[in-house]
Amino acid sequence: MRQPSVIARRVAAASVSLVVAAGAAACGPEDNDAKGAAGDSKPQKGGTLTVLNSNPQEDFDPARLYTSGGGNVPSLVFRTLTTRNREDGAEGAKVVPDLATDTGRPSKNATVWTYTLKKGLKYEDGTAITTADIKYGIERSFAAELSGGAPYLRDWLIGGADYQGPYKDKGKGLDSIETPDERTIVFHLNKPEGEFPYLATQTQFTPVPKAKDNGTKYEEHPVSSGPYKVVKNENDGERLTLERNTHWSAATDEERKAYPDRIDVRSGLDSSVINQRLSASQGADATAVTTDTNLGPAELAKVTGDKELASRVGTGHFGYTNYLAFNPKVKPFDNPKVRQAVSYAIDRSSVINAAGGSSLAEAATTYLPNQKSFGYTPYDHFPAGKSGDPAKAKELLKEAGYKNGLTITLTHSNSKDFETSPEIATAVQDALKKAGITVKLQGLEENDYKDKIHSVKTEPGLFLAHWGADWPSGGPFLAPIFDGRQIVKDGANFNTGFLNDKSVNDEIDAINKLTDLDEAAKRWGALDKKIGEQALTVPLFHPVYKRLYGKDVKDIVISDWTGVLDISQVAVK
């Protein structure tokens, strides 16, 4: 996802939502019963699931949400054309049908995608869901007052760049979305996009009945197409109460189990309080989970020493990479040998310790996350072992004209996130010192940090960065960072290395034409390896998510798509 700190963000949202927010390679429960700590008894319907979160579920409007795979809480209310497969581990990184009968039927060049809706789909009021509602739901996401969702539709749909949404455009809407009948919808794209089925998991593909749309107030009671409906939304998503949508039919939905009768989402809580409550597991907290709060290093140490608590920890990985980024327009990083020297000097063991230890972070030498769905192809162009190779770094510095070493500045965030924070920066500083590189640290408040690193005019020469996946593929991971056509001069720029290599751009276009996602994954992995030779980034680590859940929670499913417990599968009885 773009700027995962916001996902783990809406994940890293994944999740997040995540995203997204934050939202995360094998994934799934470790050392715990996959059916949950409550034992092997068969999950039953009924009861109340409590969700304890730090971040409120703001902007609970399908047009405004930026999620990965439809999000966690949002996907209980909003169904989309496709969705993520709700299975443990790698199987969960696949895209599957949701409202549609399949994941989409592409034209030969993947510029036209056709979907057919399942029969018998209904809203919470019993009225039928139609393709006109999906078309309208997408179109309203273009309205300025409902901005915030994923940007791809504006880029991909013919006419999307200039469309202002249905509130300003009172006509028939986007011509590039056709609805020849109530069950058929056709999308016309301005370029081949073999990963359109992934995009169709985003909440912008949620059906919205035009007659029920009341603009910015729609989030207070969006019309449900999923197993639960919103009965209360307080303080902009700080307290959400969901109850069963009696018109939802499990016969049309193979993915969501919808075991609890009621979902009570309570947000705005301190992370330490959340973990304390889940640990104690008293009263309603016995049937509680969190979708956005990890165990920290100190908390994890306590949990590990308690067998009962350890059995209630879900472990997952979201597609996410923390790394050092170079600006090759700033000296001395215009010299590839200097960038290579820094790459050799990095002590990943100390970085991982600063990130919370090996239980919470895994060493990275590739930019792509180490999961098959991304096309992960192992490589280490600057092999320095676990602790770095300062001798090799000094050799390269000498070749670059810095035989007496050099002094550089590393920009980082002051946020205590164990990712771009002072702990990581200090670990990098200590490692580079052994190679004769003196590192001055420049710590900035989070907003100033983001503004500085994402502006072409102010981007520093060396800084800590991270990136998370909008969906589990190499495309949304590599293109925003390395496609030269995505360099943004007057806005948020993510191509921090200013790479504009025609061969890279052409390969991105070629892969985007592929509708065979397995073949595409192999090509993304090969492209990652090729780009890595230029040392525009130094991959540091991939985070690992460790989250507690209540003692009476069953049916734990954690996929490689989100890296966190999927509440659509959870039972509390």
C-alpha positions in Angstrom: 0.0 0.0 0.0 1.2 3.4 -0.5 3.1 4.6 2.5 2.5 1.5 4.7 2.9 3.5 7.9 -0.5 4.9 7.1 -1.9 1.3 6.3 -0.2 -0.3 8.9 -1.7 2.0 7.8 -4.8 0.8 7.0 -2.7 -2.6 7.5 -0.3 -2.4 7.3 -4.3 -2.0 7.1 -4.1 -4.2 5.7 -5.3 -4.3 6.1 -4.8 -2.1 6.0 -8.6 -2.2 7.5 -5.4 -3.1 6.8 -5.1 -2.0 5.6 -4.4 -2.0 5.8 -3.7 -0.5 8.4 -1.7 -1.7 9.5 -2.4 -2.8 8.6 2.2 -8.5 7.1 6.9 -16.2 4.4 4.9 -18.6 5.7 2.0 -17.4 7.7 -0.4 -18.7 10.1 -0.6 -19.7 13.8 2.6 -21.0 15.3 2.6 -23.3 18.2 -1.1 -23.0 18.7 -4.2 -24.9 17.7 -5.4 -23.7 14.3 -8.9 -24.0 15.6 -8.1 -21.6 18.5 -7.2 -21.8 22.1 -10.7 -22.9 23.1 -10.1 -26.4 21.8 -11.1 -28.7 19.0 -14.9 -28.3 19.4 -16.7 -27.4 16.2 -17.3 -23.6 15.8 -20.9 -22.6 16.5 -23.0 -19.6 15.6 -23.9 -17.1 18.3 -22.3 -14.8 20.8 -20.6 -11.4 20.6 -17.1 -10.9 19.2 -15.4 -7.8 20.6 -12.7 -6.1 18.6 -10.2 -4.0 20.6 -8.2 -1.6 18.4 -5.9 1.4 18.7 -7.1 3.1 15.5 -10.7 4.0 14.9 -12.4 2.6 11.7 -12.7 6.1 10.2 -14.4 6.9 6.9 -16.6 3.8 7.0 -17.7 4.4 3.4 -16.7 2.0 0.7 -15.6 4.8 -1.5 -13.2 6.3 1.0 -11.6 3.2 2.4 -8.1 2.2 1.3 -7.7 -1.5 2.2 -5.9 -4.6 1.2 -8.3 -7.4 0.1 -11.3 -5.4 1.3 -10.0 -5.0 4.8 -11.0 -6.8 7.9 -13.9 -5.1 9.6 -15.1 -3.5 6.3 -15.4 -6.9 4.6 -18.0 -8.0 7.1 -20.3 -5.3 5.7 -19.0 -4.7 2.1 -18.9 -7.4 -0.5 -17.0 -6.8 -3.7 -16.7 -8.5 -7.1 -13.8 -10.6 -5.9 -12.2 -11.1 -2.5 -9.2 -12.7 -0.8 -9.3 -16.5 -0.2 -10.0 -16.9 3.5 -7.4 -19.6 4.2 -4.2 -19.9 6.3 -0.8 -19.1 4.8 0.0 -19.0 1.1 -3.5 -20.3 0.0 -4.9 -17.1 1.5 -2.9 -15.0 -1.0 -5.1 -16.0 -3.8 -8.0 -13.9 -5.2 -11.4 -15.7 -5.4 -14.9 -14.7 -6.5 -17.2 -12.8 -4.1 -20.3 -11.2 -5.6 -19.2 -12.4 -9.1 -19.3 -16.0 -10.4 -15.6 -15.9 -11.2 -12.5 -13.7 -10.9 -13.2 -12.0 -14.2 -13.1 -12.8 -17.9 -10.4 -10.8 -19.7 -10.1 -9.9 -23.4 -7.1 -11.2 -25.2 -5.0 -8.1 -24.3 -6.5 -7.7 -20.7 -8.0 -4.3 -21.5 -11.6 -5.4 -21.1 -12.8 -7.4 -18.1 -16.3 -8.9 -17.8 -18.1 -10.1 -14.6 -21.4 -11.8 -14.0 -23.1 -11.5 -10.6 -24.3 -14.6 -8.7 -28.0 -15.1 -8.4 -29.9 -14.3 -5.3 -27.7 -11.4 -4.0 -29.6 -9.0 -1.6 -29.0 -6.0 0.5 -29.9 -5.8 4.2 -33.4 -4.5 3.3 -34.0 -7.5 1.0 -33.8 -5.6 -2.3 -31.7 -7.2 -5.1 -28.1 -6.2 -5.8 -27.5 -5.2 -9.4 -24.5 -4.3 -11.6 -25.9 -0.8 -11.8 -25.3 -0.5 -8.1 -21.7 -1.6 -8.5 -21.2 0.9 -11.3 -22.6 3.6 -9.2 -20.5 2.6 -6.2 -17.4 2.9 -8.2 -18.4 6.2 -9.8 -19.1 7.9 -6.4 -15.6 7.0 -5.4 -14.4 9.6 -7.9 -16.2 12.4 -6.0 -13.8 14.8 -4.4 -15.7 14.7 -1.1 -15.4 10.9 -1.0 -11.7 10.7 -1.8 -9.2 8.5 0.1 -9.6 5.1 -1.7 -7.1 3.3 -3.8 -6.1 5.4 -6.9 -6.0 2.7 -9.5 -9.5 3.2 -11.0 -8.7 6.8 -11.9 -5.5 5.6 -13.6 -6.9 2.4 -15.3 -10.4 3.2 -16.5 -10.9 5.0 -19.8 -12.0 8.5 -18.9 -11.2 8.0 -15.3 -8.5 10.7 -15.1 -11.1 13.5 -15.9 -14.2 12.1 -14.2 -15.6 14.1 -11.2 -18.1 11.6 -9.9 -21.9 11.5 -10.1 -22.6 14.5 -7.8 -21.1 16.8 -10.4 -21.7 14.7 -13.5 -25.4 14.2 -13.7 -25.2 12.2 -16.9 -24.8 8.4 -17.3 -21.5 8.2 -15.6 -18.4 6.6 -16.9 -18.8 5.1 -20.4 -15.9 2.7 -19.6 -18.2 0.8 -17.2 -21.0 -0.9 -19.0 -24.0 -2.8 -17.4 -25.8 -4.5 -20.3 -28.1 -6.2 -17.8 -28.6 -6.5 -14.1 -26.0 -9.3 -13.7 -23.3 -8.3 -16.2 -20.7 -5.6 -15.8 -17.9 -4.8 -18.3 -14.8 -2.6 -17.6 -12.8 -1.0 -20.4 -9.2 -0.1 -19.4 -6.8 2.3 -21.1 -4.0 -0.3 -20.9 -3.6 -4.0 -20.2 -4.0 -4.9 -16.5 -3.7 -8.6 -15.8 -4.1 -8.0 -12.1 -7.6 -6.4 -12.4 -9.1 -9.3 -10.3 -6.9 -8.1 -7.4 -8.1 -4.5 -7.7 -11.7 -5.8 -7.7 -11.2 -6.8 -4.0 -11.1 -3.1 -3.1 -14.1 -1.7 -1.3 -14.7 0.8 -4.2 -16.3 -2.3 -5.9 -19.0 -2.5 -3.3 -22.6 -2.1 -4.6 -24.3 1.1 -3.4 -28.0 1.7 -4.2 -28.2 5.2 -5.6 -31.5 5.9 -3.8 -29.8 5.4 -0.4 -26.7 7.5 -1.1 -26.6 10.5 1.1 -23.1 11.6 0.3 -20.6 12.1 3.2 -23.3 10.9 5.7 -23.5 7.5 4.0 -20.7 6.1 6.3 -23.1 6.4 9.3 -25.3 3.6 7.9 -23.9 2.2 4.7 -26.3 -0.4 3.1 -24.9 -3.8 3.8 -24.2 -6.4 1.1 -22.3 -8.6 3.6 -23.2 -10.8 6.6 -23.4 -7.9 9.0 -25.0 -4.5 9.0 -24.1 -1.3 10.9 -26.5 -0.5 13.7 -24.3 2.1 15.4 -21.3 4.2 14.4 -20.1 6.6 17.1 -17.3 9.2 17.0 -16.3 8.5 13.4 -15.7 4.8 13.8 -14.4 4.8 17.3 -17.3 2.5 18.3 -18.9 0.4 15.7 -21.7 -2.1 16.4 -22.6 -4.7 13.8 -25.4 -7.2 13.8 -26.5 -9.9 11.4 -27.8 -9.0 8.0 -30.7 -11.5 7.8 -30.9 -11.2 4.0 -27.3 -12.3 3.5 -27.1 -15.8 2.3 -24.2 -18.2 3.0 -25.2 -20.0 -0.2 -23.8 -17.0 -2.2 -20.8 -16.5 0.0 -18.2 -19.2 0.4 -15.6 -17.0 2.1 -17.3 -15.4 5.2 -18.3 -17.8 8.0 -20.2 -15.1 10.0 -20.4 -17.2 13.3 -21.0 -14.4 15.9 -24.4 -12.8 16.1 -22.8 -9.4 17.0 -19.5 -7.6 16.4 -18.6 -4.8 18.9 -15.6 -2.7 17.7 -14.0 -0.5 20.3 -11.2 1.7 19.2 -9.0 4.6 20.4 -7.4 2.3 23.0 -3.8 2.4 24.1 -1.9 -0.6 22.7 -0.6 -1.7 26.1 -4.2 -1.7 27.4 -5.4 -3.8 24.5 -2.7 -6.4 25.2 -3.4 -6.4 28.9 -7.1 -7.0 28.4 -6.5 -9.7 25.9 -4.0 -11.3 28.2 -6.3 -11.3 31.2 -9.2 -12.4 29.0 -11.9 -11.5 31.5 -15.6 -11.1 30.8 -16.3 -9.9 27.3 -12.5 -9.8 26.6 -12.5 -13.6 26.6 -14.2 -13.4 23.2 -12.1 -10.4 22.0 -9.5 -10.0 19.2 -7.5 -7.1 17.8 -7.0 -6.3 14.1 -4.3 -3.6 14.5 -2.2 -4.1 17.7 0.9 -6.2 17.8 2.8 -7.5 20.8 5.9 -5.5 21.4 9.3 -7.0 22.3 8.8 -6.7 26.1 5.2 -8.0 25.9 6.3 -10.9 23.7 8.9 -11.9 26.2 6.3 -12.2 28.9 3.9 -14.1 26.7 6.5 -16.5 25.6 7.1 -17.6 29.2 3.5 -18.4 29.7 2.2 -21.6 27.9 -1.4 -20.6 28.1 -0.8 -17.1 26.7 1.6 -18.4 24.1 -1.1 -20.7 22.8 -3.2 -17.6 22.1 -0.8 -15.8 19.8 -1.4 -15.6 16.1 1.6 -15.2 13.9 1.5 -13.7 10.4 3.4 -12.0 7.6 2.0 -9.2 5.5 3.8 -8.2 2.2 6.0 -5.4 3.6 9.6 -4.4 3.4 11.6 -2.0 5.6 14.7 -0.6 3.8 17.3 2.1 3.4 16.6 4.4 0.4 19.2 6.3 -1.5 18.7 9.5 -3.5 21.3 9.1 -6.3 21.0 12.8 -7.1 22.6 13.7 -3.8 26.4 13.3 -3.3 28.1 10.9 -2.5 25.2 8.6 -3.3 25.5 9.4 -7.0 28.4 7.0 -7.0 27.2 3.4 -7.2 30.3 2.2 -5.2 29.2 4.3 -2.2 25.8 2.8 -2.3 27.3 -0.7 -2.6 29.6 0.1 0.3 26.7 1.0 2.5 24.9 -2.2 1.4 27.9 -4.3 2.5 28.3 -2.5 5.8 24.8 -3.1 7.1 24.6 -5.4 10.1 21.2 -6.9 9.8 21.5 -8.7 13.1 21.7 -5.5 15.0 18.9 -4.0 12.9 16.6 -6.9 13.6 17.4 -6.6 17.3 16.5 -2.9 17.1 13.2 -4.0 15.5 12.3 -6.2 18.4 14.2 -9.4 17.7 13.9 -12.3 15.3 10.4 -13.1 16.5 9.2 -9.8 15.1 11.5 -9.2 12.1 13.1 -11.3 9.4 16.2 -10.3 7.6 15.7 -9.1 4.0 18.1 -9.0 1.1 15.4 -8.7 -1.6 13.1 -5.8 -2.1 10.1 -8.1 -2.7 8.7 -9.8 0.4 9.7 -13.4 0.8 6.4 -14.9 -0.3 5.6 -16.9 -3.5 2.7 -14.7 -4.5 5.0 -11.7 -4.9 7.3 -13.7 -7.1 10.0 -13.9 -4.4 13.3 -14.8 -6.0 16.2 -15.1 -3.6 19.2 -13.0 -4.2 21.9 -11.1 -2.3 23.9 -8.9 -4.6 26.1 -7.6 -1.8 26.5 -10.6 0.5 27.7 -9.5 3.9 26.4 -12.2 6.2 24.3 -11.5 9.2 26.7 -8.9 10.7 28.0 -7.0 7.7 31.3 -6.9 5.9 33.1 -3.6 6.8 36.3 -4.7 5.1 34.5 -5.0 1.7 32.7 -1.7 2.4 36.1 0.0 3.0 37.5 -1.5 -0.2 34.6 0.0 -2.2 34.9 3.3 -0.5 38.6 3.5 -1.5 37.7 2.7 -5.1 35.1 5.5 -4.9 37.7 8.0 -3.8 37.0 7.9 0.0 40.0 6.0 1.3 39.8 7.9 4.6 36.0 7.3 4.9 33.2 9.8 4.7 30.5 11.5 6.7 26.8 11.2 5.7 23.4 12.0 7.1 20.6 9.5 7.7 17.1 10.9 8.0 14.5 9.0 10.0 11.2 9.4 11.9 11.0 10.0 15.6 7.9 7.8 15.8 8.4 4.8 18.0 7.4 2.3 15.4 10.4 0.0 15.3 10.6 0.6 11.5 11.8 4.1 10.6 12.5 5.1 14.2 15.6 6.1 16.2 16.3 2.5 17.2 16.7 1.3 13.6 18.7 4.5 12.7 21.1 4.0 15.6 21.7 0.3 14.5 22.6 1.5 11.0 24.8 4.2 12.4 26.8 1.8 14.5 27.3 -0.7 11.7 28.5 1.9 9.2 31.0 3.3 11.7 32.9 0.0 11.5 33.3 0.6 7.8 34.7 4.2 8.3 31.4 5.9 7.6 30.3 8.5 10.1 26.5 8.8 10.2 24.8 11.9 11.5 21.2 11.2 12.4 18.4 13.6 11.4 15.2 12.7 13.3 12.0 14.3 12.2 8.4 14.3 13.5 6.3 11.9 11.5 4.5 14.4 9.3 7.7 16.4 8.6 9.5 13.1 7.8 6.9 12.0 5.3 6.8 15.4 3.7 10.6 15.5 3.3 11.2 12.1 1.9 8.3 12.2 -0.6 9.1 15.5 -2.1 11.3 15.6 -5.2 12.6 19.0 -4.0 13.5 18.0 -0.4 14.3 14.2 -0.6 17.4 13.5 1.5 20.4 11.5 0.3 19.8 8.6 2.7 16.7 7.7 4.7 14.7 4.9 6.3 11.6 3.9 4.3 9.1 1.1 4.0 6.5 -0.2 1.6 3.4 -2.5 1.9 1.3 -4.3 -0.6 -2.1 -3.2 -1.9 -2.4 -6.9 -2.9 0.0 -9.9 -2.8 1.8 -9.3 -6.1 5.0 -7.8 -7.3 3.1 -5.2 -9.4 1.9 -2.8 -6.7 5.3 -3.3 -4.9 7.7 -2.6 -7.7 5.9 -0.2 -10.0 5.3 2.8 -7.6 9.0 2.6 -6.5 10.8 1.8 -9.7 8.6 2.8 -12.7 10.1 6.0 -14.2 6.7 7.2 -15.4 5.5 7.3 -11.8 8.0 9.9 -10.7 5.8 12.7 -9.3 7.4 16.2 -9.4 4.6 18.2 -7.8 3.2 15.8 -5.2 3.9 12.7 -3.2 6.7 10.8 -5.0 7.6 7.2 -4.1 10.2 6.5 -6.8 12.8 7.7 -4.4 15.7 6.4 -6.5 14.4 8.4 -9.5 14.9 5.3 -11.6 13.7 5.8 -15.2 15.1 2.8 -17.1 13.3 2.0 -20.3 14.0 -1.7 -20.0 12.4 -1.7 -16.5 9.4 0.3 -17.7 8.9 -1.9 -20.7 9.1 -5.1 -18.5 6.5 -3.7 -16.1 4.2 -3.1 -19.1 4.8 -6.6 -20.4 4.1 -8.2 -17.1 0.9 -6.2 -16.7 -0.5 -7.8 -19.8 -0.3 -11.3 -18.3 -3.4 -12.8 -16.9 -1.6 -15.9 -15.7 -0.7 -14.6 -12.2 1.8 -17.4 -11.5 3.7 -16.5 -14.6 3.5 -12.9 -13.7 4.9 -13.6 -10.3 8.0 -15.2 -11.8 8.6 -12.2 -14.0 8.2 -9.8 -11.0 10.8 -11.8 -9.1 13.3 -11.6 -12.0 12.7 -7.9 -12.3 13.3 -7.4 -8.6 16.6 -9.1 -9.0 17.6 -7.0 -11.9 16.7 -3.7 -10.2 18.5 -4.8 -7.1 21.9 -4.7 -8.9 21.7 -0.9 -9.0 21.7 -0.6 -5.2 19.0 2.0 -5.0 17.8 0.5 -1.8 19.2 -1.7 1.0 16.5 -4.1 2.1 16.7 -4.5 5.9 13.8 -6.7 7.2 10.3 -7.9 6.8 8.1 -7.5 9.9 6.4 -10.4 11.7 3.0 -9.8 13.3 2.3 -11.4 16.7 -1.2 -10.7 18.1 -3.0 -12.0 21.1 -6.7 -13.2 21.1 -9.2 -14.0 23.8 -9.3 -17.5 25.4 -12.7 -18.3 24.0 -12.0 -17.4 20.4 -12.0 -20.2 17.9 -11.2 -20.8 14.2 -8.0 -18.8 13.8 -7.2 -18.1 10.1 -4.2 -15.9 9.2 -3.4 -15.6 5.5 -0.3 -14.3 3.7 -2.6 -11.6 2.2 -3.2 -9.7 5.4 -0.9 -11.3 8.0 -3.5 -10.9 10.7 -6.4 -12.8 12.1 -9.4 -12.8 9.8 -12.5 -11.9 11.8 -14.8 -13.2 9.1 -13.7 -16.7 10.2 -13.8 -16.4 14.0 -16.2 -18.1 16.3 -16.8 -17.4 20.0 -18.9 -20.4 21.0 
